[in-house]
Amino acid sequence: MALLVQKYGGTSVGTVERIENVAERVIRSRREGHDVVVVVSAMSGETNRLLGMARSIDPNASPREMDMLAATGEQVTIALLAIALQKRGQEARSYTGAQVRILTDAAYTKARIREIDTRRIRDDLREGRVVVVAGFQGVDAEGNITTLGRGGSDTSGVALAAALKADECQIYTDVDGVYTTDPRVVPNARRLDKVTFEEMLEMASLGSKVLQIRSVEFAGKYNVPLRVLSSFEDGPGTLITYEDNGMEEALISGIAFNRDEAQLTIKGVPDAPGVAYRILGPVADGNVEVDMIVQNVGADGTTDLTFTVHRNDYDKAMGILRKVADEVGAREVSGNARIVKVSVVGVGMRSHAGIASTMFGALAREGINIHMISTSEIKISVVVDEKYLELAVRTLHDAFGLDKAA
């Protein structure tokens, strides 16, 4: 018998009928002999509806009251699911994050979990009950309701699994696992049986929307086996775990991409100590997050610095850069808001040479020019023109044979 924490997102509980389907799935796990703790999100669209009402009253509403309001969405879902389970003869109890006492810091709308009191949950499990917990929320030391920010229900699920030392944390979504790339771009993309925490972290940070990055970090830190499954069809899903020897066979696990990139360049900057800080410091002070950075050294004692930001920050970053250019005596500032980042990810890179040459060769044969390159131990990212995104992803998927099982 295993202890399972099952997390169901907004689309999985989006209607009463879907909540009934979740109840059936939970009952099946109980019949298989497992103890089950369920973490649920608000019904699809409900959180946006609630926050929209608040903003219609006051666009600058207090974060404390916004959290108080947003947390009610999950309270509806947990009660409905507990009722659906009880109707089927399964004892169940629902709890808000505050009732379980998921203790967080006091950073409203983006709180961090500090500790979880599991005594109440363990008592219920011993009595044979299914415990249904509201995701996305907790309570601070003063008793104020807090929320965990975007993707917070995933984080709630993983944190509860870690605190309870669960055998597995199952994340139920509208997809049946993690794929080698987005099947909407590459129809023959393949579902992966297993990926490492490291690979999943890279894919999540590079634009894969299957899992929220904080939940993967949490799972890796506390060694919680994660499994991504579909709420709507049966299947083995994808297990996210630590690297094992069998994983060395796969050079590349997936192709990730991010459409939300923009590139800025400042040219002819005096090549002197501290110049990068003089350029990027004001960008950071403007609360603009920088992703990739490339600096070139020119023969005339000047340097060019190119970096990427989120596309939404492009205009803001350009305004800052033009001001900085005057201060540092730069020759020119230019930008491009029509670029994308495409990345190959795989733990097999550690022990195999030639990944970069295969990648660059495949792109060159298709006439795709690379603007920037960034590497880590298990990832190579390139920036290319937006118009080449789908071609680049398909080309690399084919080049590394990702449509074929290892």
SULZIHU-V789596 format. One record per residue. N is the residue number from 1. PSI is psi in whole degrees, 0 to 359 (none if undefined). OMEGA is omega in whole degrees, -180 to 180 (999 if undefined). NEAR is the number of other ideal C-beta (glycine too) atoms within 10 Angstrom. Layout:
BEGIN
n->(N & N)
psi->(PSI & PSI)
omega->(OMEGA & OMEGA)
near->(NEAR & NEAR)
END
This chain:
BEGIN
n->(1 & 2 & 3 & 4 & 5 & 6 & 7 & 8 & 9 & 10 & 11 & 12 & 13 & 14 & 15 & 16 & 17 & 18 & 19 & 20 & 21 & 22 & 23 & 24 & 25 & 26 & 27 & 28 & 29 & 30 & 31 & 32 & 33 & 34 & 35 & 36 & 37 & 38 & 39 & 40 & 41 & 42 & 43 & 44 & 45 & 46 & 47 & 48 & 49 & 50 & 51 & 52 & 53 & 54 & 55 & 56 & 57 & 58 & 59 & 60 & 61 & 62 & 63 & 64 & 65 & 66 & 67 & 68 & 69 & 70 & 71 & 72 & 73 & 74 & 75 & 76 & 77 & 78 & 79 & 80 & 81 & 82 & 83 & 84 & 85 & 86 & 87 & 88 & 89 & 90 & 91 & 92 & 93 & 94 & 95 & 96 & 97 & 98 & 99 & 100 & 101 & 102 & 103 & 104 & 105 & 106 & 107 & 108 & 109 & 110 & 111 & 112 & 113 & 114 & 115 & 116 & 117 & 118 & 119 & 120 & 121 & 122 & 123 & 124 & 125 & 126 & 127 & 128 & 129 & 130 & 131 & 132 & 133 & 134 & 135 & 136 & 137 & 138 & 139 & 140 & 141 & 142 & 143 & 144 & 145 & 146 & 147 & 148 & 149 & 150 & 151 & 152 & 153 & 154 & 155 & 156 & 157 & 158 & 159 & 160 & 161 & 162 & 163 & 164 & 165 & 166 & 167 & 168 & 169 & 170 & 171 & 172 & 173 & 174 & 175 & 176 & 177 & 178 & 179 & 180 & 181 & 182 & 183 & 184 & 185 & 186 & 187 & 188 & 189 & 190 & 191 & 192 & 193 & 194 & 195 & 196 & 197 & 198 & 199 & 200 & 201 & 202 & 203 & 204 & 205 & 206 & 207 & 208 & 209 & 210 & 211 & 212 & 213 & 214 & 215 & 216 & 217 & 218 & 219 & 220 & 221 & 222 & 223 & 224 & 225 & 226 & 227 & 228 & 229 & 230 & 231 & 232 & 233 & 234 & 235 & 236 & 237 & 238 & 239 & 240 & 241 & 242 & 243 & 244 & 245 & 246 & 247 & 248 & 249 & 250 & 251 & 252 & 253 & 254 & 255 & 256 & 257 & 258 & 259 & 260 & 261 & 262 & 263 & 264 & 265 & 266 & 267 & 268 & 269 & 270 & 271 & 272 & 273 & 274 & 275 & 276 & 277 & 278 & 279 & 280 & 281 & 282 & 283 & 284 & 285 & 286 & 287 & 288 & 289 & 290 & 291 & 292 & 293 & 294 & 295 & 296 & 297 & 298 & 299 & 300 & 301 & 302 & 303 & 304 & 305 & 306 & 307 & 308 & 309 & 310 & 311 & 312 & 313 & 314 & 315 & 316 & 317 & 318 & 319 & 320 & 321 & 322 & 323 & 324 & 325 & 326 & 327 & 328 & 329 & 330 & 331 & 332 & 333 & 334 & 335 & 336 & 337 & 338 & 339 & 340 & 341 & 342 & 343 & 344 & 345 & 346 & 347 & 348 & 349 & 350 & 351 & 352 & 353 & 354 & 355 & 356 & 357 & 358 & 359 & 360 & 361 & 362 & 363 & 364 & 365 & 366 & 367 & 368 & 369 & 370 & 371 & 372 & 373 & 374 & 375 & 376 & 377 & 378 & 379 & 380 & 381 & 382 & 383 & 384 & 385 & 386 & 387 & 388 & 389 & 390 & 391 & 392 & 393 & 394 & 395 & 396 & 397 & 398 & 399 & 400 & 401 & 402 & 403 & 404 & 405 & 406)
psi->(135 & 157 & 117 & 137 & 119 & 126 & 130 & 126 & 181 & 319 & 330 & 336 & 28 & 340 & 167 & 321 & 320 & 326 & 321 & 321 & 320 & 317 & 318 & 319 & 318 & 318 & 320 & 317 & 323 & 319 & 331 & 0 & 9 & 147 & 141 & 130 & 128 & 132 & 128 & 152 & 175 & 158 & 145 & 126 & 348 & 317 & 317 & 322 & 315 & 312 & 327 & 320 & 317 & 317 & 333 & 334 & 313 & 110 & 341 & 38 & 150 & 134 & 326 & 313 & 328 & 319 & 318 & 318 & 310 & 326 & 342 & 337 & 314 & 331 & 325 & 313 & 317 & 321 & 315 & 319 & 319 & 319 & 318 & 322 & 316 & 323 & 330 & 10 & 8 & 119 & 136 & 151 & 138 & 147 & 141 & 168 & 325 & 322 & 320 & 332 & 68 & 97 & 129 & 174 & 184 & 23 & 89 & 143 & 350 & 45 & 156 & 139 & 133 & 313 & 163 & 130 & 112 & 2 & 315 & 317 & 315 & 322 & 315 & 317 & 320 & 330 & 3 & 14 & 153 & 132 & 127 & 119 & 139 & 125 & 174 & 0 & 161 & 204 & 141 & 180 & 338 & 0 & 7 & 138 & 136 & 158 & 158 & 2 & 185 & 132 & 16 & 333 & 324 & 315 & 319 & 314 & 313 & 320 & 319 & 319 & 320 & 314 & 324 & 355 & 48 & 155 & 331 & 145 & 116 & 120 & 108 & 128 & 192 & 8 & 159 & 21 & 189 & 131 & 162 & 332 & 182 & 117 & 342 & 339 & 319 & 99 & 331 & 20 & 147 & 139 & 134 & 135 & 326 & 139 & 161 & 161 & 317 & 312 & 319 & 323 & 314 & 314 & 319 & 319 & 337 & 4 & 351 & 126 & 8 & 315 & 147 & 135 & 323 & 324 & 323 & 318 & 315 & 314 & 317 & 319 & 320 & 11 & 52 & 114 & 126 & 140 & 127 & 124 & 163 & 138 & 344 & 349 & 150 & 152 & 168 & 342 & 203 & 127 & 131 & 119 & 189 & 159 & 139 & 175 & 325 & 337 & 345 & 339 & 325 & 115 & 309 & 134 & 328 & 165 & 116 & 156 & 157 & 119 & 344 & 45 & 152 & 150 & 137 & 143 & 135 & 122 & 153 & 38 & 136 & 127 & 89 & 157 & 138 & 0 & 325 & 320 & 321 & 333 & 309 & 339 & 307 & 328 & 315 & 320 & 334 & 9 & 35 & 124 & 127 & 138 & 271 & 146 & 133 & 132 & 132 & 150 & 124 & 163 & 342 & 19 & 13 & 166 & 157 & 139 & 125 & 137 & 163 & 149 & 170 & 142 & 328 & 337 & 4 & 309 & 318 & 313 & 322 & 319 & 318 & 317 & 322 & 322 & 317 & 322 & 319 & 321 & 325 & 357 & 36 & 157 & 324 & 149 & 134 & 165 & 168 & 111 & 11 & 52 & 162 & 161 & 130 & 134 & 143 & 137 & 135 & 135 & 340 & 344 & 331 & 325 & 9 & 131 & 165 & 359 & 313 & 316 & 323 & 317 & 309 & 323 & 317 & 318 & 321 & 320 & 335 & 3 & 27 & 115 & 137 & 126 & 321 & 154 & 138 & 140 & 154 & 186 & 326 & 23 & 143 & 125 & 143 & 149 & 128 & 169 & 143 & 323 & 342 & 4 & 302 & 321 & 316 & 315 & 314 & 318 & 314 & 324 & 317 & 318 & 326 & 10 & 37 & 349 & 352 & 135 & 145 & none)
omega->(-178 & 171 & -178 & 167 & -179 & 179 & 180 & -178 & -174 & -180 & -180 & -180 & -171 & 178 & 176 & 180 & 180 & 175 & 176 & 178 & 177 & 179 & 178 & -180 & 179 & 178 & 179 & 178 & 178 & -180 & 177 & 174 & -176 & 165 & -174 & 167 & -178 & 175 & -177 & 172 & 169 & 177 & -174 & 178 & -174 & -179 & 178 & 179 & -179 & -178 & 177 & 177 & -180 & -178 & 178 & 176 & -179 & 179 & -180 & -179 & -178 & 180 & 179 & -179 & 176 & 177 & 178 & -180 & -176 & -176 & -179 & -179 & 179 & -179 & 176 & -174 & -177 & -180 & 180 & 180 & 178 & 178 & 180 & 178 & -180 & 178 & -179 & 177 & 180 & 176 & -178 & 175 & 179 & -180 & 168 & 177 & 180 & -179 & 176 & -171 & 167 & -173 & -179 & 169 & -174 & -180 & -178 & 179 & 177 & -176 & 176 & -179 & 177 & 176 & -180 & 175 & -174 & -173 & -178 & 180 & -178 & 178 & 179 & 180 & 179 & 179 & 177 & -179 & 165 & -180 & -179 & -174 & 177 & 176 & 169 & -171 & 176 & -179 & 179 & -175 & 180 & 180 & 178 & 177 & 179 & 172 & -169 & 179 & -174 & 180 & -173 & -180 & 173 & -179 & 177 & -179 & -179 & -180 & 177 & 178 & 179 & -178 & -179 & -173 & -179 & 179 & 179 & 172 & -176 & -179 & -180 & -176 & 178 & 172 & -172 & 177 & 178 & -176 & 179 & 169 & -178 & -179 & 177 & 178 & 179 & -175 & -180 & 173 & -172 & 175 & -180 & 177 & -173 & 170 & 179 & 175 & -179 & -179 & -179 & 176 & 179 & -178 & 180 & -179 & -177 & 174 & 177 & -172 & -174 & -179 & 177 & -170 & -179 & -179 & 178 & 177 & -179 & -179 & 179 & -178 & -176 & 177 & 177 & 177 & -179 & 174 & 178 & -176 & 177 & 175 & -168 & 177 & -179 & 178 & -176 & -179 & 179 & 178 & 177 & -171 & 177 & -180 & 172 & -173 & -178 & -177 & -179 & -178 & -176 & 177 & -177 & 179 & -177 & 175 & 179 & 178 & -180 & -179 & -168 & -176 & 172 & -174 & 177 & -180 & 172 & -172 & 174 & 178 & 176 & -176 & -176 & 179 & 176 & -175 & 179 & 179 & -180 & 179 & -172 & 178 & 178 & 177 & 178 & 179 & 177 & 179 & 175 & -178 & 179 & -179 & -178 & 179 & 174 & 177 & 178 & 176 & -180 & -178 & -175 & 178 & 176 & -180 & 173 & 179 & 179 & 177 & 180 & 177 & 173 & -175 & 179 & -179 & -172 & -177 & 179 & -180 & 180 & 178 & 178 & -175 & 179 & 178 & 179 & -178 & 178 & -176 & -177 & 179 & 179 & -177 & -170 & 173 & 178 & -179 & -180 & -179 & -178 & 177 & 178 & 177 & 178 & -173 & 168 & -174 & 176 & 178 & 180 & 178 & -176 & -172 & -179 & 176 & 171 & 180 & -178 & -178 & 176 & -179 & -177 & 179 & -180 & 180 & -179 & -179 & 178 & 179 & -179 & -179 & 179 & 179 & -178 & 178 & 175 & -179 & 167 & -175 & -176 & -177 & 167 & 179 & 174 & 173 & 179 & 177 & -176 & -176 & -178 & -173 & -174 & 177 & -180 & -179 & 180 & -179 & -179 & 177 & 178 & -175 & -179 & 175 & -174 & 176 & -178 & 177 & -179 & 999)
near->(8 & 12 & 16 & 22 & 29 & 28 & 28 & 29 & 22 & 24 & 17 & 25 & 28 & 20 & 11 & 11 & 7 & 18 & 21 & 17 & 17 & 23 & 24 & 11 & 18 & 25 & 17 & 12 & 17 & 18 & 9 & 11 & 8 & 16 & 23 & 26 & 28 & 31 & 29 & 31 & 27 & 28 & 22 & 16 & 13 & 19 & 21 & 13 & 11 & 17 & 16 & 10 & 11 & 16 & 12 & 9 & 8 & 10 & 7 & 6 & 15 & 11 & 14 & 15 & 14 & 18 & 23 & 17 & 17 & 24 & 23 & 16 & 25 & 31 & 16 & 16 & 27 & 26 & 14 & 20 & 23 & 22 & 15 & 21 & 27 & 15 & 11 & 13 & 7 & 18 & 13 & 23 & 19 & 22 & 20 & 20 & 31 & 19 & 15 & 24 & 16 & 27 & 18 & 26 & 14 & 13 & 15 & 21 & 16 & 15 & 26 & 15 & 23 & 12 & 12 & 20 & 13 & 17 & 9 & 15 & 22 & 15 & 12 & 19 & 17 & 9 & 9 & 10 & 20 & 25 & 26 & 30 & 28 & 29 & 30 & 29 & 29 & 31 & 21 & 19 & 10 & 6 & 7 & 16 & 22 & 31 & 28 & 28 & 16 & 13 & 19 & 28 & 27 & 29 & 27 & 30 & 33 & 30 & 29 & 27 & 28 & 19 & 19 & 21 & 11 & 22 & 15 & 17 & 28 & 23 & 28 & 25 & 22 & 14 & 19 & 19 & 22 & 26 & 22 & 25 & 24 & 19 & 13 & 9 & 16 & 21 & 8 & 13 & 20 & 18 & 17 & 23 & 14 & 19 & 28 & 20 & 20 & 22 & 28 & 29 & 21 & 27 & 26 & 21 & 17 & 21 & 17 & 23 & 11 & 20 & 23 & 20 & 19 & 20 & 28 & 26 & 17 & 22 & 27 & 19 & 11 & 14 & 11 & 27 & 16 & 29 & 20 & 23 & 22 & 15 & 21 & 14 & 7 & 10 & 10 & 12 & 22 & 23 & 18 & 29 & 19 & 11 & 16 & 10 & 6 & 10 & 18 & 14 & 8 & 21 & 19 & 26 & 28 & 27 & 30 & 24 & 22 & 20 & 11 & 14 & 25 & 23 & 23 & 25 & 18 & 24 & 17 & 18 & 23 & 12 & 15 & 11 & 6 & 9 & 19 & 14 & 10 & 14 & 24 & 19 & 12 & 16 & 20 & 12 & 9 & 13 & 8 & 20 & 11 & 15 & 20 & 18 & 14 & 16 & 14 & 12 & 9 & 12 & 5 & 7 & 10 & 18 & 20 & 19 & 20 & 20 & 23 & 26 & 24 & 16 & 18 & 11 & 19 & 20 & 12 & 15 & 22 & 17 & 11 & 20 & 25 & 14 & 11 & 19 & 18 & 9 & 10 & 16 & 11 & 23 & 11 & 11 & 17 & 13 & 19 & 17 & 15 & 12 & 21 & 23 & 24 & 29 & 25 & 29 & 28 & 25 & 21 & 19 & 21 & 11 & 8 & 12 & 7 & 10 & 19 & 14 & 9 & 17 & 25 & 15 & 11 & 18 & 21 & 11 & 10 & 13 & 8 & 20 & 11 & 16 & 17 & 19 & 14 & 16 & 13 & 12 & 9 & 21 & 22 & 21 & 23 & 24 & 24 & 21 & 15 & 14 & 12 & 19 & 19 & 16 & 16 & 24 & 21 & 18 & 20 & 26 & 23 & 13 & 18 & 23 & 13 & 26 & 14 & 9 & 10 & 15)
END
